[in-house]
């Protein structure tokens, strides 16, 4: 039977997992299915390292209840110290602090804590059941949650003490309290007993305040000082001669508490909601996310902040009703109103814009010339796709990405910094994979971004997981390759540890060191016996990586783990499968039957030395990779066969066990493949406890030319 030769080029897997293509339209260099592999930038595919506890890890004194709400956040520039960074951990209602300076991270916990119950808003929401959001400003950490009164935390580098202060939020009262008739009617002089609302409105316009007459029956069309005579006294006749039409005088004389508005003669207006989200932007602090019909679409911003005492002053300095100076200053605080925003979940800064993420869309707030001022700014709606879970949101190399109700989305810069655009990242790649995650588990997702490797990690529980916030699944997005791939962490046989949070460990930090001050060989003393000492910051550098916060299965205590284990057993004992299935290969057409008598695979040599067991030597970090094939779109694969074969067995040098002296960096294996069909699909998978690093493969096949 005549056949023509087919040579299939090497597959590089650079496109990662693709679920949104049929068998006939599947793209090259992508995988149909995969798990627990790392997609390298050079197109190779390697088994992920095992999850293992930090070297010399320390168990904390904190016992985490199973299923507890755990939140991990970062506090940068602590106390104004460059490169001093804290990891903030919320476990139910308590905040804990770790210094991210040295390994092991688990050994760097401070004794000081903050109890969120101390700042409870008493609004029927529990601080233990609501995640906090934070931002750093002037060395302090500002903490917001729907269940607490927003506060800021300061750290004393000398005493290592944490102190916290509730923020009092103030705004000017620009609301008219009287009826439409009372507010807009031209004249009320004949009304000898105005309502309490009408009286308050007149005072808020300036009548009877700051030298004005205590008369509250005049119209609110223009200020009282418009009726001053030559002597500077108020004259009603002069005031009445001024025609103001249907305009209203400026109000806002009174400055009120945002959450407890006490107006003279009127019932106190209480807002039970609290700020959900906070962000530092343009030298100010912005707050939003109040869950109420009246204030739900408002974004409050402080005046330009030079001291922490100003972070709650969300109003203009000069009285708008003043006769002397009533100007709104560029540096003033205020309120941005976005009436059509529903349930604001997150504030974040990108470029010159403040992005406002609500459940029903995304808005950008920015200065008209890219400099935000209280006197001029623009509001632009940039997406109808909103944010449901703020814990799915991160910024990856300047690109905001998050999980919406319909998929994975990102905000990208448009032609102007003020007009970013939204894009769906999953629709043409992994939408089916994402859709198969239940809504309940999507609501528990947590995200981390690896800044050095430009990879986003979304952690979420199994669909059938009974423990809340047990993160045993990870979806990875490689920004450079624009590719996705999944991981899964296996449980131990009993009392399994599991992931409850994450932290990006930059590998660059600073820790305090005490040293004695000396002059030559003599220690300088103060008085008779007090040695003079000083604290300085010692800057340290290590490897960057994603560290995961772990609940220890045996004790329930917190510690940290990393994906560094070269045993390829999670927790040192749990085997996990790593595999990648290439796309459907029709070898040029979909009609004729083909054979692939030989597949040549290329594998990196991973062995890097030997270890002696007293009787002989074994490789350290050995590899193994099994290959199987399926024909004609069948799901069943052939029996897996080993394709990693070291052909030149090196001779052990007992004096140098750190090298194997293999002649090449790559193992090339030519494997015979049985079967035939219109299409072929290859699967590469791991063996227990061993690494593999697949460079690619090549198919030398044959095609039957008669049918």
C-alpha positions in Angstrom: 0.0 0.0 0.0 1.7 3.2 -1.1 2.3 5.8 1.6 3.7 9.3 1.7 6.0 10.5 4.4 4.8 13.1 6.9 7.1 15.0 9.2 5.4 16.8 12.0 7.2 19.8 13.4 8.2 20.0 17.1 5.4 21.1 19.4 6.3 23.9 21.8 3.0 24.1 24.0 3.5 27.9 24.2 -0.3 28.6 24.0 -1.2 26.6 27.1 -4.6 25.2 27.8 -7.3 25.9 25.2 -10.9 24.7 25.7 -12.7 26.9 23.2 -11.8 25.0 20.0 -13.2 21.9 18.3 -11.2 18.9 17.2 -11.0 20.3 13.7 -10.1 23.9 14.6 -7.7 23.2 17.5 -4.7 25.6 17.3 -1.1 24.4 17.2 1.2 24.5 20.2 -1.7 24.3 22.7 -2.9 21.6 25.0 -6.3 19.9 25.0 -6.0 19.1 28.7 -3.3 19.4 31.3 -2.6 19.6 35.0 0.2 20.5 37.3 2.7 21.6 34.6 4.6 24.8 34.4 4.7 26.6 31.0 8.2 27.9 30.6 8.9 31.0 28.5 11.0 29.1 26.0 8.0 26.9 25.2 9.1 23.9 27.2 6.7 22.2 29.6 7.9 21.1 33.1 6.3 19.4 36.0 5.5 21.8 38.8 7.5 21.5 42.0 5.8 20.0 45.0 4.2 22.1 47.7 6.4 21.9 50.7 6.7 23.8 54.0 9.4 26.4 54.3 12.8 25.3 55.3 13.0 25.8 59.1 9.4 26.7 59.1 7.7 27.9 62.3 4.2 27.2 63.5 2.5 30.4 64.7 0.7 30.6 68.0 -2.6 31.3 66.1 -5.0 28.4 65.7 -7.1 28.9 62.5 -10.6 27.4 62.8 -11.4 25.1 59.9 -13.2 27.1 57.2 -12.3 30.5 58.8 -12.3 33.6 56.7 -8.6 34.4 55.9 -7.4 37.4 54.0 -3.8 38.3 53.1 -2.8 41.9 52.2 0.4 43.9 51.8 1.5 47.0 53.7 4.2 48.8 51.8 6.6 51.6 53.0 5.8 50.8 56.7 6.4 53.8 59.0 7.9 55.6 56.0 10.8 53.1 55.8 11.8 52.2 52.2 11.6 48.4 51.4 10.0 47.7 54.8 7.0 45.6 53.9 4.5 43.8 56.1 2.1 40.9 55.3 -1.2 41.6 56.9 -3.3 38.5 57.7 -6.9 38.7 58.6 -8.2 35.6 60.4 -11.9 36.2 61.1 -11.8 39.4 63.3 -8.1 39.6 64.1 -5.3 41.2 62.0 -1.8 39.7 62.3 1.5 41.1 60.9 4.5 39.4 59.4 7.6 41.2 58.3 8.5 40.2 54.7 12.3 40.6 55.1 13.9 37.2 55.6 13.3 33.5 55.2 11.6 31.7 56.7 8.6 34.1 56.5 6.8 32.1 59.1 9.4 33.1 61.7 8.8 36.9 61.3 5.4 37.3 63.0 5.0 40.2 65.4 3.2 39.8 68.7 1.0 42.8 68.2 -2.5 42.3 66.8 -5.6 44.3 66.0 -9.1 43.2 66.9 -11.6 44.4 64.3 -14.4 44.0 66.9 -12.9 47.1 68.6 -13.9 49.1 65.5 -17.3 47.4 64.8 -19.8 49.6 63.1 -22.6 47.8 65.0 -24.6 47.6 61.8 -25.6 43.9 61.9 -22.5 42.9 60.0 -19.8 40.8 61.6 -16.2 41.9 61.3 -15.4 38.2 61.3 -17.4 37.6 58.1 -16.3 40.6 56.1 -13.0 41.0 54.4 -11.0 44.2 54.9 -9.4 46.3 52.2 -6.3 48.4 52.8 -4.2 51.1 51.3 -0.9 52.7 52.5 -0.3 56.4 52.9 2.5 58.3 54.6 3.7 55.1 56.2 0.3 54.2 57.8 -2.2 51.5 56.8 -5.8 52.6 56.2 -8.2 49.7 56.8 -11.8 49.6 55.5 -14.6 47.0 55.8 -18.4 47.1 55.6 -18.5 45.9 59.2 -16.1 48.4 60.8 -15.5 52.1 61.2 -12.6 52.8 58.9 -9.3 53.3 60.8 -5.6 53.7 60.2 -2.7 51.7 61.8 0.8 53.1 62.6 3.9 51.1 63.5 6.6 52.3 65.8 9.9 50.9 64.5 11.6 51.5 67.9 9.1 49.8 70.1 7.6 47.5 67.4 4.1 48.5 68.6 1.0 48.9 66.5 -1.4 51.7 67.2 -4.7 52.4 65.5 -7.0 55.4 65.2 -10.6 55.6 64.0 -11.1 58.1 61.1 -13.8 60.7 61.6 -15.3 61.5 58.2 -16.6 65.0 57.6 -18.4 66.5 54.6 -20.2 69.8 53.9 -24.0 69.6 53.9 -25.2 70.4 50.3 -28.6 68.8 50.8 -31.7 71.0 51.0 -34.0 69.8 53.8 -37.2 71.7 53.0 -39.9 70.9 50.5 -39.5 72.0 46.9 -41.8 74.9 47.6 -39.9 76.0 50.7 -36.6 75.8 48.9 -37.5 77.4 45.5 -40.2 79.9 46.3 -39.1 83.5 45.8 -40.2 85.0 49.1 -41.1 83.8 52.6 -41.2 87.1 54.5 -44.8 86.8 55.5 -44.3 83.3 57.0 -43.8 84.1 60.7 -43.1 80.5 61.7 -41.1 78.6 59.0 -40.7 74.9 59.4 -37.6 73.4 61.0 -36.4 72.2 57.6 -36.8 75.7 56.1 -35.0 77.3 59.1 -32.1 74.8 58.8 -31.8 75.5 55.0 -31.7 79.3 55.7 -28.9 78.8 58.3 -27.0 76.5 55.9 -27.1 79.3 53.3 -25.6 81.6 55.9 -28.6 83.5 57.4 -27.9 84.2 61.0 -24.4 82.8 60.7 -21.1 84.7 60.8 -22.6 88.2 61.2 -25.7 87.8 59.1 -29.2 88.6 60.4 -31.0 85.9 62.4 -34.0 86.1 60.0 -35.0 82.8 58.3 -38.1 83.9 56.3 -36.3 85.5 53.3 -36.0 83.6 50.1 -33.0 81.4 49.5 -32.3 82.9 46.2 -29.2 84.9 47.2 -27.0 85.5 50.2 -27.9 87.8 53.0 -24.9 90.0 52.5 -26.4 91.0 49.1 -28.6 93.4 51.2 -25.8 95.3 53.0 -26.2 99.0 53.0 -23.4 101.6 53.0 -22.8 101.1 56.7 -22.4 97.3 56.3 -25.7 96.6 58.0 -28.3 94.3 56.5 -31.2 96.2 54.8 -34.1 94.2 53.7 -35.2 96.8 51.2 -31.8 96.7 49.5 -31.8 92.9 49.6 -35.3 92.8 47.9 -34.1 95.1 45.1 -31.7 92.5 43.8 -33.3 90.3 41.2 -31.9 86.7 41.3 -34.4 84.9 39.2 -35.0 81.3 40.1 -31.4 80.6 41.2 -30.5 79.4 44.6 -27.9 80.8 46.9 -24.9 78.6 47.7 -25.4 76.3 50.7 -23.0 74.1 52.6 -22.2 76.2 55.7 -22.4 73.3 58.0 -19.8 70.5 58.2 -21.4 67.2 59.2 -20.3 63.7 60.1 -20.7 61.4 57.1 -22.3 58.6 59.0 -24.2 60.6 61.7 -25.6 63.8 60.4 -26.8 66.0 63.3 -28.9 68.9 62.0 -30.2 71.5 64.4 -33.9 71.1 65.0 -34.1 68.0 62.8 -33.9 64.3 63.3 -30.4 62.8 63.1 -29.7 61.1 59.8 -27.8 57.8 60.5 -25.9 55.9 57.7 -25.4 52.3 58.9 -23.3 51.3 55.9 -19.5 51.7 56.0 -16.8 52.0 53.4 -15.9 48.7 51.7 -12.9 49.8 49.7 -10.1 52.4 49.9 -7.3 53.6 47.7 -4.6 56.3 47.8 -4.7 58.4 44.6 -3.4 61.9 43.7 -2.0 62.5 47.2 -5.4 61.8 48.7 -7.4 58.9 50.1 -10.6 57.8 48.2 -13.3 55.8 50.0 -16.4 54.0 48.6 -18.6 50.9 48.7 -21.2 52.1 51.2 -24.1 49.6 50.9 -27.1 51.9 50.8 -29.5 53.4 48.3 -28.5 56.9 49.1 -24.8 56.7 49.3 -24.0 53.5 47.3 -22.8 55.4 44.2 -20.6 57.9 46.1 -16.8 58.1 46.1 -15.5 60.3 48.9 -12.0 61.8 48.7 -10.0 63.6 51.3 -8.2 66.9 50.9 -4.7 66.8 49.6 -3.1 65.0 52.5 0.0 66.2 54.4 -0.9 64.6 57.7 -3.0 61.7 58.8 -5.4 63.9 60.6 -6.7 65.0 57.2 -7.6 61.6 55.7 -11.2 61.9 56.8 -11.8 65.5 55.8 -13.8 65.1 52.6 -14.9 68.7 52.2 -13.7 72.1 50.9 -11.9 74.3 53.4 -13.6 77.6 52.6 -17.2 78.1 53.6 -19.2 78.2 50.3 -21.6 80.8 51.9 -18.8 83.1 53.0 -18.9 86.7 52.0 -15.1 86.9 51.9 -13.6 83.7 50.5 -15.9 80.9 49.3 -13.7 79.3 46.6 -13.4 75.6 46.0 -9.6 74.9 46.0 -7.9 72.3 43.9 -6.6 70.7 47.0 -10.0 70.3 48.7 -11.8 67.1 49.6 -15.2 66.2 48.3 -17.5 63.6 46.9 -17.7 62.1 43.4 -21.1 60.9 42.6 -21.7 58.0 40.2 -25.5 57.5 40.4 -25.6 54.5 38.0 -22.9 52.5 39.9 -24.4 49.6 41.8 -22.5 48.0 44.7 -19.0 49.4 44.3 -16.5 46.7 45.2 -13.1 48.0 44.5 -11.1 51.2 43.9 -7.8 51.0 42.1 -5.4 53.4 40.4 -4.1 52.8 36.9 -2.0 55.5 35.2 -3.6 58.9 35.8 -7.1 57.3 36.5 -8.9 56.0 39.5 -10.9 53.0 38.4 -14.2 52.3 40.2 -15.3 48.7 40.0 -19.0 48.1 40.7 -21.1 45.0 40.2 -22.6 46.6 37.1 -19.6 48.1 35.4 -16.3 50.0 35.7 -15.8 53.8 35.7 -12.7 55.9 35.4 -12.3 59.1 37.4 -9.5 61.4 36.3 -8.4 65.0 36.0 -9.2 66.6 32.7 -5.4 67.1 32.1 -4.4 63.9 34.0 -4.1 65.7 37.2 -6.9 65.2 39.7 -8.3 68.3 41.3 -11.3 68.9 43.4 -12.3 71.7 41.0 -12.2 69.7 37.8 -12.4 66.0 37.0 -14.1 63.7 34.5 -16.1 60.5 35.0 -16.1 57.9 32.2 -17.8 54.6 32.0 -15.4 52.2 30.4 -17.1 48.8 30.8 -20.5 47.3 31.4 -18.8 44.2 32.9 -18.5 44.5 36.6 -16.6 43.0 39.5 -18.4 40.6 41.8 -15.6 39.4 44.1 -12.9 41.9 44.8 -10.6 39.0 45.9 -10.3 37.9 42.3 -8.9 41.3 41.3 -5.2 42.1 40.8 -3.0 44.3 38.8 -0.5 42.4 36.6 2.2 44.6 35.1 -0.2 47.5 35.1 -3.1 45.4 33.7 -6.1 45.1 36.0 -7.6 41.6 35.7 -10.5 40.1 37.5 -13.3 37.5 37.5 -16.7 38.8 36.5 -20.0 37.1 36.3 -19.2 35.9 32.7 -15.5 35.3 32.6 -12.0 36.7 33.1 -11.6 40.3 32.1 -8.9 42.9 31.9 -8.7 46.7 31.6 -6.2 47.9 29.0 -5.0 51.4 28.2 -6.7 53.0 25.3 -5.2 55.8 23.2 -5.8 58.2 26.1 -4.9 57.5 29.7 -8.4 58.7 30.6 -10.2 56.1 28.4 -9.1 52.5 29.2 -11.0 49.7 27.6 -12.2 46.3 28.9 -11.4 43.0 27.3 -12.6 39.4 27.9 -9.6 37.1 28.3 -11.3 33.7 28.7 -13.9 33.8 25.9 -11.6 32.4 23.2 -9.3 30.4 25.5 -10.6 28.7 28.7 -14.2 29.7 29.0 -15.5 26.2 29.3 -12.9 25.4 32.0 -13.9 28.6 33.9 -17.6 27.9 33.5 -17.2 24.5 35.2 -16.1 26.1 38.5 -19.2 26.5 40.6 -20.4 30.0 41.6 -20.0 29.1 45.2 -16.3 28.4 44.8 -15.8 31.4 42.5 -17.0 33.5 45.4 -14.1 32.1 47.5 -11.4 32.8 44.9 -8.1 34.5 46.0 -5.6 36.0 43.6 -1.8 36.6 43.8 0.6 38.1 41.2 4.2 37.0 40.7 5.8 40.3 39.6 9.1 38.8 38.6 7.7 36.0 36.4 4.6 38.0 35.3 2.2 35.2 36.3 -1.2 35.6 37.9 -2.4 32.8 40.3 -6.1 32.4 41.1 -6.6 30.0 44.1 -10.0 28.4 44.6 -11.6 25.2 46.2 -12.8 22.1 44.5 -16.5 22.1 43.5 -17.2 19.3 46.0 -14.9 20.7 48.8 -16.8 20.8 52.1 -14.3 23.2 53.8 -14.7 26.8 52.9 -11.6 28.7 51.7 -9.5 25.5 51.2 -7.5 26.4 48.2 -6.6 23.2 46.5 -6.9 24.5 42.9 -4.9 27.1 41.1 -5.5 28.7 37.7 -2.3 30.3 36.3 -2.1 33.0 33.6 1.2 33.8 32.1 1.1 37.4 30.9 4.1 37.2 28.6 2.7 34.1 26.7 -1.0 35.1 27.2 -1.6 31.4 28.2 -3.5 29.6 31.0 -2.7 26.4 32.8 -4.2 24.7 35.9 -2.6 23.2 39.0 -4.1 21.1 41.8 -2.7 20.4 45.3 -3.3 16.9 46.7 -4.3 16.2 50.2 -2.4 14.1 52.7 -4.0 10.8 53.8 -5.1 12.2 57.1 -5.1 15.5 58.9 -4.1 17.2 55.7 -2.6 20.7 55.7 -4.1 23.1 53.2 -3.7 26.5 51.6 -5.7 29.4 53.2 -3.9 32.4 51.8 -1.0 33.6 49.6 1.7 36.2 49.5 4.1 37.4 46.9 7.6 37.4 48.4 9.7 39.9 46.5 13.0 38.7 47.9 14.0 42.3 48.7 13.3 43.6 52.2 14.7 45.4 55.2 15.0 44.2 58.8 16.0 46.2 61.9 19.4 45.6 63.4 20.7 47.0 66.7 24.3 47.9 66.9 26.4 49.6 69.6 28.0 52.9 68.8 31.8 52.7 69.2 34.7 55.1 69.0 37.7 53.2 67.9 37.9 50.2 70.2 35.9 51.7 73.0 32.1 51.6 73.4 30.6 55.0 74.0 28.5 55.1 77.1 25.9 57.6 78.2 26.4 58.5 81.8 27.9 55.7 83.8 26.5 52.5 82.4 24.1 52.9 79.5 25.6 51.7 76.3 24.5 53.9 73.4 22.9 51.8 70.6 21.1 52.6 67.4 18.7 50.8 65.1 19.2 50.7 61.4 17.6 49.0 58.5 19.6 46.2 57.0 18.6 45.6 53.4 18.3 41.9 52.3 17.8 40.2 49.0 16.7 36.7 48.2 14.6 34.7 45.7 11.2 36.0 44.7 8.3 33.6 44.7 4.7 33.0 45.7 4.5 31.8 49.3 1.3 30.3 50.5 -0.2 30.6 53.9 -1.0 27.2 55.3 -3.2 25.8 58.0 -1.2 22.9 59.5 -3.3 19.8 59.5 -2.1 18.4 62.8 -2.3 21.6 64.9 -4.5 24.0 63.0 -1.8 26.6 63.3 -0.6 29.0 60.6 2.7 28.6 58.8 4.0 29.1 55.2 4.9 26.8 52.3 6.3 27.2 48.8 6.3 25.3 45.5 9.9 24.2 45.8 9.8 20.5 46.7 11.9 18.3 44.6 10.3 15.1 46.0 7.4 15.8 43.7 5.1 14.8 46.5 2.8 17.5 47.9 3.4 17.9 51.7 6.2 15.4 51.2 3.8 12.5 50.9 0.9 13.1 48.5 1.4 12.0 44.9 0.0 14.4 42.3 -0.4 13.8 38.6 1.3 16.1 36.1 0.3 15.7 32.4 -0.2 17.6 29.2 -2.2 16.4 26.2 -1.3 17.9 22.8 -3.9 18.9 20.3 -5.6 16.7 17.6 -3.1 16.1 14.8 -4.7 15.3 11.4 -1.3 15.5 9.7 -2.5 17.6 6.8 -6.0 16.3 6.1 -9.0 14.8 7.8 -9.8 12.0 5.3 -6.9 9.6 5.0 -5.6 7.2 7.6 -2.2 7.8 9.0 0.4 6.0 11.0 3.1 7.4 13.2 5.6 4.6 13.5 8.1 6.8 15.3 7.8 9.8 17.7 11.0 11.5 18.7 10.9 13.3 22.0 13.2 15.8 23.5 13.6 16.0 27.2 15.9 18.1 29.4 18.3 16.3 31.7 17.1 17.1 35.2 19.5 14.9 37.2 22.0 17.3 38.9 24.0 15.0 41.1 24.1 11.9 43.2 23.3 10.8 46.8 24.8 7.9 48.6 22.6 5.4 50.5 25.6 3.5 51.9 25.3 0.8 49.4 25.4 2.7 46.2 24.5 6.0 44.5 21.2 7.4 43.2 20.4 10.4 41.1 19.2 13.6 42.7 16.1 15.1 41.0 15.6 12.1 38.6 13.2 12.4 35.6 10.6 10.1 34.1 8.0 10.8 31.5 5.4 8.4 30.1 3.8 8.9 26.6 0.6 7.4 25.3 -1.4 7.9 22.2 -5.1 8.0 21.1 -6.3 7.7 17.5 -9.5 8.8 15.8 -10.6 11.3 18.5 -11.0 8.5 21.0 -10.7 9.4 24.7 -9.0 6.2 25.6 -5.2 6.3 25.4 -2.7 3.5 24.8 -0.7 2.0 27.6 1.8 4.7 28.7 5.5 4.0 27.8 8.7 5.5 29.3 10.3 8.0 26.9 13.0 9.4 29.2 16.1 7.2 28.8 19.6 8.2 29.7 21.6 6.4 27.1 25.1 7.2 28.3 25.2 6.2 32.0 27.7 8.4 33.6 30.4 7.2 36.0 30.1 8.4 39.5 32.9 10.6 40.9 32.7 10.0 44.7 34.7 13.3 45.2 32.1 15.3 43.2 28.6 14.2 43.8 27.2 17.5 42.7 27.5 16.8 39.0 26.7 13.9 36.7 28.8 14.8 33.7 26.2 13.8 31.2 27.5 14.6 27.6 24.3 16.6 26.6 21.6 18.7 28.2 18.8 17.0 26.3 17.7 13.3 26.1 16.5 12.4 22.7 14.3 9.2 22.5 12.8 7.6 19.4 9.7 5.6 20.3 7.7 3.3 18.1 4.0 4.0 18.2 1.4 1.4 17.2 -2.0 2.1 15.7 -3.5 4.2 12.9 -6.3 6.7 12.3 -7.4 10.0 10.8 -6.0 11.9 13.8 -3.6 11.3 16.6 -3.3 12.9 20.0 -0.3 12.4 22.3 -0.3 12.5 26.1 2.7 13.1 28.3 2.5 12.3 32.0 4.6 12.0 35.2 5.8 9.1 37.3 5.5 9.2 41.1 8.2 11.2 42.8 10.0 12.2 39.6 10.5 15.4 37.6 10.1 15.8 33.8 11.0 18.7 31.5 9.5 18.3 28.0 11.2 20.4 25.3 9.0 19.1 22.5 8.5 16.2 20.0 8.5 15.4 16.4 6.3 12.9 14.5 7.6 11.0 11.5 4.4 9.5 10.1 3.0 7.9 7.0 -0.2 8.7 5.1 -2.1 6.1 3.0 -2.7 7.7 -0.3 -5.5 5.4 -1.5 -8.1 6.3 1.1 
